[in-house]
């Protein structure tokens, strides 16, 4: 049959091949059909659809409402109902092979040129649907930017300036703070003699960045300086830009490992095989390019690998209605030391491919770092080697002064390369919490001031680095600026952190902001990708389930105290026991926690139990008073009196 046309951008619309509107009447039936069209062929359970649109109703009412909405949709689709939509006892789906979308090209890639708002007229349908819609809008915009960035990277500015300018303009329309696109556009206009236009692009970019407390990076400043004369700048601007340029000069020689991506000949063939593999490969390249821990080369014919470089061989094979991708990482001497695989159905969704890509890179990176670590001999001479030793020292947590050694390695890494993002990001974490978690009683204020300045610098260097926004969110949390912290976290989630430890850090911030269900989703993502067993993450799960009042589940995560800081686990296990009525065990944990704090105490005043517990409470910047009150209630039941004044100040 001729395809039904679906418009997901702007006002939601469904049209028959002859132009007749097939959009169902009513916001909820329209929202239901739009959601099913967006997920493209995936069967969605009836329970999920009820939760999406009728979460405020009892189960029976929700089921009746879903049946009625499906009836409205089928009536609106009329003759196209059977080919387009299918229902089963458990789920509902649409058949994308009978639909023409405005949002995707025929090959399944997203159309980066559309700037209209995704499902603009379907807001305020239900709280759950609105939350999905906001996330989907961010997802669509993010994918459009990624595709446009990939296309722009493949265009030569000199030989095809019109196409490059079109793509750069598209990116800036979708993301006005995108500095690489702004730099490309400025260079093209400058080459055409349109210096004023280049300057307007820079000025607009700078205004957009300053609106979120950022400024243009050194690379962008260098471009505007090269295309405009210093006389065109005010004296204040010239001084400011000169300071920015000298403060962050790049290292003379990169020491970050180079990974060359090469594809093996295809094995087998099947319908959909090429498309899904190409999508996987493109997204893998895009993700690895975003990772500041490595450099990437995709020209598999370029030269012979040196001993310090690595090759990632990607071998696809058709397996019926799916594609298996086998990956093998080798050193320059031919030694293979890591392998993995990804299985993708030929109708895999974008989200499925992304999950497989992130799983691959988060498993590959620790193995690559381990291989490099074992090759370090003597005093580390590069920023990257110091960073690797810092990570290894932190994981080993030995000897007692391991944190001092970690900090020394990171400071040395930044001295050698002031723009090495991973080292700056780790240093922020240790200044915010790690530097004194093993030293209870230590003053928080001075280290956190350093962390905040480093977070500003990190965002200045690369505002597209998701970890930078997570670290800034934590700095803002400690300042009690909850709305700003949440904005930073939302931006981080749009940029999609890949490191499992960072996903865990993001989830903990969501816990303190009161978004417990979203936090659990990110904790689970971290657990799925984690290579090393970090016992503090079990404590994090315990805290989450305690605040969700799931005390039995919380206790299952808190059975074994952390090796480095047992008092953290005991701090949550004591009130958990108390809420379950196991008061003797709760009181024993309180006693053990206080004794552990006493032995580690680094406060300016002699230790006393009240000061120790207050120090711990001050490490819990809860936005919701109910979370704080639940913890107070648990400790009071356990025989330890704590008060609201023991916690950080509320919302500012």
N, C-alpha and C positions, 0 to 999 in steps of 0.2 A: 504494500500500500504506500501512498505518498506520505511523507513524514509530517507529523504534527510539529508545529514550531513553538518552542518554549523560550520566553524571554525572562531571564532571572535578574537582569540589571535594570535599574529604573523601576517602573511599576511592573509587577508580576503579570505576565500575559501568556495565554495559551491560544493558539490559532490553528484552525483547520487549514489544509492546503489551499482551499479557496478563499481564505481570509476571514472566515467566520470566527468569532470569539468562542472559545470553549472553556473559559475561566469559570469555575464554579462560583455560585453566589455565597456570600458570607465569608468573613475573615478566617474562621477556623478551617473550613473546607479548603479555602485557597491556600492557607498556610500549610495544611497537611499535604496537598498536592505539590506545592513548591518544595517542601522538605524532601519528599520522595523523588522528585525530579533531580534535586541537587545531589543526592547520594547515588544516583545513576545505576540502577539495576540491583542494588543491594537490598535483600529482603530485610525489612525492619520489623521487629517483633511488635505485636499489638500492645504489649505492656509498655514498650518504649514510646509508642505513639500516644498512648493514654497519658503517660507521665509528661510528655512534651506539651500537650494541649489541654488536658483536663486533670492536672495533678491535684486540684482543689476538690475533686469529687470522689465519692466512694467508688470502689472497684466496679460494682454493677452499673452505676450511673456512667462511669467512664466508658465501659464497654458499649453501652447503649449509644452514647454520644459518638463514639468512633464508628459504629455501624451506620448511624444517621449521616455522618459526614461522608463516608464512603458512598452511600446512596446518592448524595448530592453531587459528588464528583462524577460518578458513573452517568448520572442523568445529564450533566453538563457536557461530558465527552461524547455522549450519544453513540453514534456508530463506531467511534474510535475507542470506546471504553475497553472492549475485550483485547484488542491488540496492545493497548498502552498500559493497562493496569491489571495486576494479578493479585488475588487474595488467597490465603490458605487459612487453616485453622489457627495457625500460630503467628502469621506475619503478612505483610503487604509489600509489594514492590512494583516499580514501573519498568518498562522495557525500553532502554535507551536507544536500541537499534531502530525504533520507530519514531524517534524524536530528533529534531534539529534544534540545537542550542545556540544561543547568542554568545555564551561565555567560553565555549571551547571550539577550537578548530576541528576539522574533520578527522585529523590524526590523533585527537584527544588532548593535545596541548592547549593550555589556557590562552585566551586572547588577551594580550597585554595592552591592547589599545583602548579598551572600554574603561571609561572613567566614571560612569554612572554608579550610583549607590546600589549595592546588592539588595534586592527585594525591598526597595525603598518604602513601599506602602504597606508592609506587613509587620509593622511595629505594634507593641502593646496588645498582642494577642493573648499571651499568658506569660508569667514570669519565667518559666522554664524555656519556652520558645524564644522569648526575648534574649535570654542568656545564650542560647544556641545561635541566634541570629547575629548577635554581636561578635561571637567567636568566628562564625562563618565569614563575616565581612572582613575581619582581620586576616583570616586564612586566604581569602580570595585576593585581597590586596597584596599580601606577602608573596603569593605564587606569581602574580602578575609582575611584581618587581623582580623576582628571581629570574623569570623567563626573559624579561627585557634586559636584565644585567648580563645574562648569558649571551643573548644576541648582540648586545653592545660590545662585549668582549671579543666577539668574532669579526667585528667590522673595523676596517682600517680607516682612521679619521681622515687621512690625507686623500685616499683614493675614492672613498664613498662618504663624504661629509654630510650629505643630505640624509642618508639613512641613519648615520650615527647621531645626527642632531634630532631626528625624529624619535629615536629610541631614548636618548637622554632626556628629551622633553617629556616623553611618556613617563619615564621613571620619576621625574620631578613633579609631575602632576599627581602621581600616586603616592610619592614620598618626598615632600618638599625639603626634607633634611638630608637627602642622599647626596653626599659629597662627591663620590666618584662620577656620578652623572653630571653634577654641576661643573666639575673640572673639565669633563669632556665638552660640554656645551660652551664653556668659556673659551676653551682652546679653538673650537671651530669658529666662533664669532670673531675671535682675535685674528685668526688666519684670513678672515674675510675683511678685515679692517674695521669691524664693528665693535670697537673697544668699549663704547658706551653700553652696548647691550651686554657684553661680558661683565662689566661692572655692575649692571643692574641685577644680573643673576647672582653675583657674589653678595650684593647687599641684601637681596631677598633671602638667600640661604642663611646669611648671618642673623637676620631678624628671626627667622624660624628657629634656628638653633638657640639663640638667646632666650626665646620664649620658654625653653625647657632647661634653662640654666647651663647651656653649653656654648661653645664658640667654635669657629672654623678651625680645622686641623692645620698643622704645619704644611702639609702637602697642598691643601687648597690655598693657603696664604701664598705659597710659593708661586702658584699658577697666576693669581691675580697680580702679584708683584711683577711677574714676567711679561704680562700683557698690558699693564698700565704703568705710567711713569710715576716716580715718587712725588712729583709735583702735583699729581692729581689727588694725592692724599693730604688730609689735614696733618698738622704736626703731631697731634695726639694719636691719630690713626697710624702714622708711620712709626712712631715710637712703640705703640702697642704691637703692631705686626712684627717689628724687628725683634722685640722681646720674645714673642711667640715662636719666631723662626729659630732663634738661637737656643731657646730653652729646651727644645726637643729635637736635637740634631740626630739623624739616624746613624747607626753604626757603619763603619767603613766596610765591613765584611759580614755577610750573613753566615751564621753557623747553624741555622735551623735545618734539620734533615730534609733532603729532597726525596720525594716519593714519585716515581714514574709509574703512570697507569698505562697498562698495555692489555689489549684484548686478544684472546686466543681465537682461532677459527671456530665458527659456529659448528655445533654438533647436532645434527637433526634439523627438522623444520616442521612447523605447524602454524595454523592460523593464529595470529596474534603474538607469535613468538618474537618477531623482530621488534614490534612496538613496545612490548613490556620490557625487553632487555634494554632498548635504547633509552626508555624512560628511567630505568634503574641506573644505567650508566651516567646519564646526564645529571641526575640528582646526586649520585655519589660524587661526581666531580664538583658539583656546586657546593655540596656540604664540605668536602675536604678543602676547597679553596677558602672557605670561611674559617677554617681552623688555624689559629695563629701558631700552633705547635709544630706545624709542618709546612713545607712548600710542595707544590704539585706541578708535575709536567705530564702532559697527555700525549705528546708526540713520541710514540713507541719506536720510531725509527731514528731518533736523535742520539747519535754517538754511543759510546760504551760507558756503562755505569762505572763510577769510581768506587773505591772501597767504602766511602762514607755515604753512599747513596743507596736507595732502595727501589725495588720494583714490585708493584702490585699487579699480578697477572689475574685477569678476569676472564673466566671461561664459561660461556653460556651453553646450555643444552636443552633441547625441547624434550618434554616428558608428557606426552599426551596433551591435555588441556592446560599445562603449566610449564613454566620455565625454571630450570634450576641454574643458579649462578654460583659457580665455585670460585673462591678467591684465595690466592696464595701470595704471601709476602716473602720476598727474598732479599738478602743483602747483596751488595755489589759483587762479592766473591762467589755468588751462586748459592749460598746457604739459605735454605728455606726454613723459617722459624715460626711461621703462623699461617693458619688456613681457616677458612670458614665457608659457609654456603648460605644462600638465600633462595627460598622456594616461593615463586610468585605465580598465581593463576593469571591467565591471559586477560581476565576482566578485573584485575586487581585495582583497587581505588588508589587515588593519590595518597591518602593517609596510610594505606597498607605499604606502599612503596617507601614512603618516608620512614616508617617504623623500621623496615628492613635495612634501609640505608644507615639510620642512626645506630641500630644494633651492630652492624658491621663495623662502623668506625669506632664505636666505643669499646669494642672488643679488640680491635686492631691496635689502638693507640697505646694501651698499657704494655702490650707485647713489644711494640717498637721501642718504647722507652726503656723497657727491661733490657733489650738487646743493646741499646746504646749505653746504658748504665754499666753493663758488664765489660764494655770496651773502654771505659774511662780509667786511665792510669795516672796516678799522682795528683797534683793540685789541678783542679779544673781551670782551664784557661779561657773558656768561652761563656757567654751568658747562658746558652742553652745547657751546657754541662752543669753549671751551678744550679740551674733550675731543676734539672733531673736529680741531682744529689739532694736538694731540698725536699723534693717529693719523697724520695726513698727514705731519707732520715725521718720524715714525719710518719710514714707508714710503719717503720720499724720501732719508733718511740723508744729508742735506747741509745745512750744511757740516760740518766736523770735529767741532764741539761740539754736534751735533744732539741727543745724549742729554740734555745739560743743558737744552736748550730743551724737549724732551719732558717732562722731570720738572717744569719750571717750570709748563708748561701744566696738568699733572695736579694739582699742588699747588694751583694757583689754582682749578681746577674744584672740588676738595673744599672749599676755603675758601668758595666761593659756595654749594655744596650738599653738606653733610657726609654725606648719604645717597645720593649718586649712585653706584650700584653699579659701573657700567662703569669709571669713573675710578679708584675704589679698587682694583678688580681688576687694572687695567693697572699701577698703581703697585706692587702686590705683585710682579708679574712683573719689573719693572725693578729693584726692590730685591733680588730673589732672584738674578737673572742679568744682565739687560740693562744695568744701570748699570756693570758692570765687564767685560763680555765684550770690549769694545773697549779695555780697560785691563788687560791681563794683569799679574798680580802684585799687583793691588789686594786689600786685605783683605776677606774675605767676611763676617766675623762681625757687625759693626755693622749693615750694610744688611739682613742676613737677620733680625736681631732686629726691625727695623722692619717687615719683611715679615710676620713671624709675628704681630705685634700687629695689623697691618692685616687679616690673614686672620681673626683672631678677631673683629674688628669687623665684617667683611663677613658672616660667618656669623651674628653677632648681629643684623644688620640684616635678613637674609633667608636662612634656612637652606634654602629651596626653590630657591635660585639655583645651578644646577649648576656654574657657573664658580667659585663660592666654595669648593666642595669640592675642585675640581681645584687651586686655589691653596693651600689648606690641605694637601693631599697633598704638594705640592712643599716646603712649609715643613717638614713632618714628615720627608720624604726627606732634606733637608739636615741634620736632627738625628739621622739614623740610626734613626728610629722606623718601621721598615718595616711592621709589622703595622697600626699606626694609619694610615700613609699608604695602605695598600691598602684599608682600610675607607673612607677618604675617597673614594678613586677609585671604589669600588663604588657608593657613594651617588651620586656624580656621574653614573655610567653609568645608574643607575636614573632620574635626572632628565633625562637625554638632552641634553647640550650640543648646540647647533646651529651655533655659530660654527666655521668650518673651522680657524682658527688654534688655538682651544681644543681641538678634536679632536686636532690635532697635538701640543699640549702634553700632553694626557692620554696619548696613545700613547707619547711619550718617557718619561713616568713609568712606564708599564707595561714598557717596555724595561728600565729600571733595576731594576724589581721581578722581572724574569725571565720575564714573560709575553709572549714574543716573537710568538707567533701572534696573540694578541688585539691586541697593539700594531700589527701589520701591518694588521689589519682596520680599526683606527681611523685609521691613516695613509692608507689607501686612501679611507676616507670623507672625510677632509680634502681629499685631492687632487681628489676628484669635485666638491667644493663650492667649491674655492678660486677666487677671482677674480684676485688678484694673484699673480704668480710670485715666491715667496720662496725664494731660493737656499739658505737654511739648512735647508729641509725636504729638499733633496736630500742634504745631509750626514746628516740624521737617518736617511734610508733607507739610506745607506751603512753607518752604524753598526749598524742593525738586521740587515742581511744579513751583515755581518761576524760578528756574534755568533751568527748562525744557521749560520755556516761556509759561506755561499754567496758565496764570494769573487769569482767572476766577476760575479755580479749586483751585489755591493757596489761593484765598480770601475766599473760602468756608471753608477752614481749619483754617483761621486766624480771624474768626469773634469775638471770645471771648478771651481776653488776659489771660495769665496764672495767677493763683492766687499768686504764690510765686514770680515770676519775670515778671511782666507785660511788662517790657521794651523789653524782648526777642520777644514777639509777635508783639509789635509795631514796632520793628526794621525791621520786614519783611512785616508788613501790609502797612507801609507808602510807600515803593517803589512799592508795588503791586498796591495800589490805583493810584500811579503816572503813572505806565505803562498802566493802564486802562483809563487814562485821567481824573480821579477824583481828581483833584489837591487840592481842598479845604480840602477834607478829609485826603489826604496825609499830608498836612501841619499841620493839627490838630494832627495827630498821631506823627509827628516829635516833635511837642511841648510837647505832653503828655509823649513821651519817654524821652525827655531831663529832664522834671520835675521829673519823676520817678528815673532817674539816679542821679539827684541832691540830692534827699532825702536819697538814699542808698549809696552815694559815700564814699569810704574808701581809696581813693588815698592819696599819700604822699603830694601832692600839692592840693591847693583849687580847687574846681570843676569849670570847664568851659565846655561848650558844645563840643568844639573841642576835648578836652582830653577824654571826655566821649565816644564820637562816635569812636575815634581812638582805645580806649580800647576794644570796642565791635568788631571793624573790626579785631583787632589782635586775636580775638577768632575764626576767620574764615581762617583756613590754606588751602586755595584752591590751588590745583595743576594746574588747568586750568586757564589761564589768562582770558578766555572768561567768566567764572563764576564770577570772580572778577569784570570784566568790566561791566557785566550786572547789578550787584548790584550798582556800582558807577553810572551808567546811571540812574537807578531808583531813587536814592537819589538826584542826581542833578536835575532831573525833579521835585522832591518834594521840591526843594528849599534849600537842605542841601548839601554843597560841600564837598565831600570826594575824596581822591586821592589814587592812587595805592600804594604810600609809607605808607599808613595807615595799609596795610595788612602785614602779615608775609613775610619773604623772600621766594623767589621762590625755585625751586627744588635744593636740594643738594644731 
